[in-house]
Amino acid sequence: MAPESCPALVLNADYRPLSYFPLSLWPWQEAVKAVFMDRVNIVSEYDRVVHSASMSMRLPSVVSLKRYVQPSRRPAFTRFNVFLRDHFECQYCGDDNDLTFDHLIPRSRGGLTRWDNVVTACATCNLLKGGRVPREASMFPKVHPFEPTVLHLQRAGQAFPPNHLHESWRDFLYWDTPLDP
């Protein structure tokens, strides 16, 4: 197993992941650096060993921060979080390919880029709606856009686990999927 395929799951000091979506992972180099800077505790390790001129160590697979980081109370407005809120599907036709986001009130008409004015749309529907409001285009989103809570996004994200879940992460994550060997 190459070191590049050995990311470390990063937990807060309370042993909860810093984030689920995207999952808080550090490349092996960052995890090793944090260990040597005494910023984290090693909770679990891979079988993979790395060597320097003066030492060897097993790569950490799970680390916990020594100092608690207060989680954000409100999720960041990002393209990924809009898609997650909308379950990675076009709010007009249900397609899950070539996703973009659409402003219900177009920016050209003064619409703002914020939770209550943006929905996930496939490129085809976005082009079809164009610079019109839903009423003019006769295109209405399945669910009216809203500002999700962190808990809402965490629950929505449980339907979309990452492609790789190492077995050492099992006790800290809550997806019902088979884990990679």
Secondary structure, DSSP 4 states (H G I P E B T S, - for coil): --GGG--EEEE-TTSSBS-BTTB-EE-HHHHHHHHHTT-EEEEEEEEEEEE-SS-EEEEEEEEEESS--PPPSS----HHHHHHHTTTS-TTT---SSEEEEESS-GGGT--SSGGGEEEEEHHHHHHHTTS-HHHHT---SS------HHHHHHHHTTS--S--BGGGGGG----SPPB-
